[in-house]
């Protein structure tokens, strides 16, 4: 397991990389849900978005 990632001479912690990938995956998922009008089925779409970001971040972090 790497302790840090190096991009252009700058070191980044793995959790930061996982969080960025998790948020990007959340944006894609939320846009897909909005496009097919499935977001209206949730009581609190903002909470769903937050939970998706956390779940995606943890999932990506487990593979890094």
Secondary structure, DSSP 4 states (H G I P E B T S, - for coil): --S-EEETTEEE-HHHHHHHHHHHHHHHHHHHHHHTT-GGGSS-HHHHHHHHHHHHHHHHHHH-
